Amino acid sequence: MPNTASPTTSPPQPLAGLRVVEFTHMVMGPTCGMVLADMGAEVIKVEPADGDRTRHLLGAGSGFFPLFNRNKKSIGINLHDEAGAAVARKLCASADVVIENFKPGTMAKYGLDYAALSAGNPRLIYASHKGFLPGPYDHRTALDEVVQMMGGLAYMTGRPGDPLRAGSSVNDIMGGMFGAIAVMGALIQRGITGKGMEVQSALFENNVFLVGQHMLQYAITGRPAAPMPDRISAWAVYDVFTVKDGEQIFLAAVSDAQWATFCRVLGFNDLLADTRYASNNARVTQRPTLMPILRERLALRNADELAALFEKAGLPFAPIRKPEELYDDEHLLATGGLADITLPDGARAGETARTTLCPFTMDGQRLGVRLNPPTLGEHTQALLSELGYGAGEIESLHRQSAIS
């Protein structure tokens, strides 16, 4: 039986007919391929003989492969074997796009770099995902946490003197997304000129983009941005409050109109009448006196009661949730933000789990799951047959461990 999911809708597939060959691992490169695959491209994941190592990661890495490799096909190729490398080059000759995220120089060893492949396929778009764009740092080994530390994000997230990485692979995921954006821009350009190009995305530069607002804050004000837990907020009421029974809730009032509504729905008319708090900037200046008052009063209120009041009044609020609690989120369930996949590996291989979808709609629909995350080499034989390899040739390549 084909490893095909059963979508309940038929969303647009604007990239249908596009062939993408993906030499990736971990998160950044696979994210780029996932975005293109979700939009309808045929994405072929080239895996080593023993498979992408993220198939078998534990703990925080256990969700990497099934999340970022849906809607893809898998072919197992041993690039260290010249016959295997030749198969990979032939596969790339049939591609519109090649994606990779290995160390600089790795792909050139196998004749799979942009210069080699584009010589025979000038329409090829080649997307490289690296730790750094070309420059003094490009020889370094980078990880999401590495660039968060050196790029100011960990400093901004943690308390003063206690840098803390963000709680998700933000640079890997966004770096892959920017790679996909660059690919789509290159596709439009190819439609005009008929020529492909190489595009690059990098973890460090992605991280610098994320902290650009803090850099500009310094450039404009002359004052360094403080870490978020110690920051001078742009808004007076923009905090997590501990309320009755120790529950927590985020509440905000980011304009003078919202402040007036905030005070009215909570019965804080004395604060609304206090001229010290008449404007947002005044309230920011008075935070040392205002926040203890708000914390003391709100500690007597119930979190569900506050949420109901704020929702009815149109004020910003948020319950403090854990990731696993989102499986029961009424909005995600009602809007189709989650989809079933069949797990390809591990102790739960063959079982169903729910995954998150790309966070946008096309023609009013979420882009769903057409293919479950593939098992290793699931599509090897079919793809090689399509490339013109006969049954005997495929068997020979298997015997010499050039493919899997």
N, C-alpha and C positions, 0 to 999 in steps of 0.2 A: 504494500500500500504506500502511496506517496505521502511524504511528511508534510501534509498540507493542512493549514488551519481552516476553520469554517467561519469566515466573517459573517456578521449579520447584515452588513451594508456593503455597498459597492462604491467606495469613495473614489475620487479622481486619481489617476495615475499619470501625472504629467511627464514623468521620465520613462514611461513604458517604451521598450525598444532600445534603451540605452544599456550597453554592457559595461560593467565595472569589474575589474579584477583587483582584488584587495590582498595585499601582503601586510597584514597587521597583527598586532597582539595587544593585550591589556585593554585600554579604554579609549585613548585619543583617536587612533586610526579607525577602530571599529565603530566609534560614534559617527564619524564621517560617512562610512559605508552604510550604517543603519539609516541615517537621514535620507540618503539617496535611495536605499532599498524601500523605505516606507513610502517614498514618492513614486514607486513603480519601477525603478531600475532593476535589471538583473544583476545582482551583486554576487560574484563568485569569490569566496574566501579561500585563499591558498594557505593550507596548513602544513607544517612539517609532518614527517611520518608518524610522530607520536602525538600530534595534535597541538593546538594552541594551549599553552600552559594554563591559561585562565580557566580552562574547562575544569580544573581540579583544585583551584584555590579554596582555602578555608576562610572562615570568619568573614571579615568585611569584603573579601574578594569573591565570595561564593555566588554573588548575584551578577558578577561582571559578564560572563559569557552569555547566559540566557537573556540578559537585558539588551546587550549591544550587538547581538548577532542574529536577531530574528530577520525573517524575510530574505535570508541569504542561502546560497548553495555552498557546499563544502567539497573541495578537492584536495586530496593529500598528495603533496609533491616533495620529494627529497631534493632540495636544491644543491646539496653537497655532491650529488651524483650528476655527472654531466648530462646523462640522458634525461634526468629529472629536470635539470635547468633548461634543457632544450624544449621539453614539454611546456614549461612555464613561459618561455619566450614565444612559443607558438600560440599559446593561449592569449598572451598580451597582444599579439598581432591582430587578434579578433576584437580587441577592446576599444571602447571609446574613451574610457577613463581607467587609469591605474592609480591605486592608493597604496602608500607605504608609510610605515612609521618606525623604521629601524635606524640604527646609528649611521651617521654619515659614512659613506663609502661601502656599506654593506651590499646594497643592490648592484653596484657597479661590478662587484666580484663575480656576479652571475650574469652579466650582460643584461641586467634588468633596470638600469638607471635610465633617466629621461633621454640622455644623449644617444644611448644605444637603441632604445626602442623607437624614439621619434625619427631616427634616420630612415627606418622602413615604414613608419606610420606617422606622417607629418600632421595628421589630424588628431593625434593623441593628446589628451589632457592628463597631466601627471601631477598628482597631489602628494606632496611630501609633508609629513607631520613630524616635527623635531622638538627637541628641548629648547633650542634657540634658533632664531634666524641666522643666516651667515654673518659671522663677525668674531670678535675675540673670544666669546664664550662657546662657540659652536662645537668645540671638541669635548665639552663637559657632558657627563651623564646627568640627565635631569629627570626628576619625578615631580608629581604634583606638589608634594610637600616641600621639595627643594625650592621650587620657584615661589611658593607661597612665603617661604622664609626670606629669600633674598629679594623678593619683589614687593615687600611691604604689607602683604595681605594678612599674614600671621600676626604681625605687629598690630595691625588695626583691629583684628578680631579678638585678641587676648587682652587680659588686664595689663596695665603698665608693668613692664619687667617680666611678663609671662606670655610670650608669643604663643599663639594657638592656631593651628590650621583650621580652615573651615570644615564643617562636618560632612562634606561631600567632595567628590573628585571634580571640583568646579573648573579647574583649568583643563584637565583632560577632556571633559565633556564639552565645554565651550570651545576649546581648541579644535575639536573635531567638527563642531558646528560651523566655526569660521572656515574650516577647510571645505566643508560642503558648500558654503556660500561662495567661496572662491571658485569651486568647480562649476557651479551654476552660472557664475559670471563668465567664466571661460567658455562654457558651452554657448552662451549667447554671442560672445565674440567670434567663436568658430563659425557660427551660423552666418556671420557677416563676411569674415575673411577666408573661411575654409581652412584655417590653420589652428592647430592646437597650441598649448603652452604649458609650462610648468608653473604650478602654484604652490605656495608654502604657507604653513601655519605652524606656530610654535607655542610651547607652554609659557615661557618667560614673557614673551610679548603679549600673550593673552592676559597674564596676570597683571602686567603693567597697565593694560587697558582697563582692567577692573579697578585699579587704584587711581586711575587718572583723575577722578573727581577730587581726591585728597591732594594730589599733586597741584591741581589748579587752585584748590583752596589756599595752599601755601603761596603760590605765585601771586594770587590776588590780594591776600590779607597780610602776607609776611609772617603768618603764624603757622607753625607746624600742626598738622592734624593730630589730635590725641587719639589713642586707641578707643574703639567704640564704647567699651564700658566706662571710660573716663572722659568721653567727648563733651564738647559744648554743643548741645543739640540745637538744630535749627528750629525746633518746636518745643514749647514748654511742656506739653503733655504728650508723651510719646514713649511709654514705658510699660514694663511688666509689673503688675501689682499682685501682691499676695493678699488674698481676700479670706473670707470665712472658711473655716475648716482646713486652712493651709493650701487651698486651691490657688492657682495662678491664672491670670488673664492679662493679655496685652490690650491697653486702652490708649486712644489717641484723640487729640483735638488740635488740628494743624492749621486752623484759621481762626480769626476772631468770631466768625459766624458759628463755627463748630464749638468754640469755647462757650459761647452764649447758650447753645443747645445743651452742651455737656452740663453746665451748671443748672439749667432749668430741669432736665430730666432727673438729675440726682438731688435736686432740692438744695443746691449750694448757692442760693441767691445772695448770701453775704459776700461770697467770693466774686460773684458777677458785679456787685456794686462797689467792690474795692478798687479804687483808682490805681493802686499799685499793679493790678493785673489787667489793665484796660486794653493792652495790645499784646500781640504775640511776642514782640521783641522785649516788651516790659516783663512779660511773664518769664521769658528765658532768663533775663537778668535776675528775677526774683525766685528762681527755682530753689535756692537753698531754704527759703521760707515756705514756698508754695508746696513743694513735694511732700514734706513731712505732714502737712495738713491733709493732703489728698490721701496719703498712705494710711493715716490713722482713721479717716472716715470710711474709706473703701474697705478696710479690713473687716468692717461689720457687715458687709454685703455679700451675698451669695454669687458665685461665678455665673450660674445659669440665669439668675435674675438680671445681672449686669449685661450679659449677652443679649437677652431679650430686649432690654431697654435700649441698648445701643443699636441693635438691628432695626427696631421700630423707628428710632430717631434718625437713622442714616449716618451714624457715627462709626468711625473705624474701630474694630475690635477683633480679637482673635483668641480662641482657646489655645493653650499650650499643648501640642500633641506630639506623640512619638510616631516615627514612620509607620510602624505596624498598625497603628490605629487608623491610618488612611484607607485601609481596605474596607472600612465600614463607613467612609465618608459619603453622606447622602448625595452631595453634588457630583462626585466622581462616579458614583453608581448610576445616577440619573442621566448623566451626560455621556456615558460610554468612555470614560477616561481610563478604564482598565480593560485588559483583554486577556483571554486564556492563551497560554502556551503549553506545549508539552516539553518537559525538561529532557535534555539530551544526554546528560551525564550524571554520575554520582549515585548515591544510594537511592535517590528518588527518580532516577531515569525512567521515563515513560509515564510519569505522573503529571498531573496538571497543576499549574500555578498561574497566578494573575500577575501581569506586568503592566507597567505604565506606558502610555503612548506618547508620541510627539505632541508637544503642547500647542497645537494650532489646528484650525479646521481649514478644509478646502471645499468650496461649494456647500458649506454648512455641515461637513462631516469630518470626523476624526479619521486619520489614516490608520488602518487596522493591520492585523497580522495575516498575511497571505501564506507564509511559510514559517513553520516552527523553527527555532534554533536547530541547525543541522547536526546530525551525528558526524563524527570524523569521516571524511571521504565518502559521504553519502551519495554525492553526485559525480564521483570520479569517472566511473565507467561511461555514464551518459554523456558527460562533457567531452571526454576523449573521443568517443564515437562521433560526436558532432564535429570535432576537429579533423576527422578523417582517419583516425587510428582504427585499424582492424582488430578483431578479437584476439588474433595471435600476437599482435604487437602489444596490446594492452596486457595480455597474460605475461609476456616477456618482461615488460616494465615492472609488473608486480613481482616476478621472480627475482629480479635484481634489486628490489626494494627502492626503485626510482619513484614509485607512486604507492599510495595506500588508499 
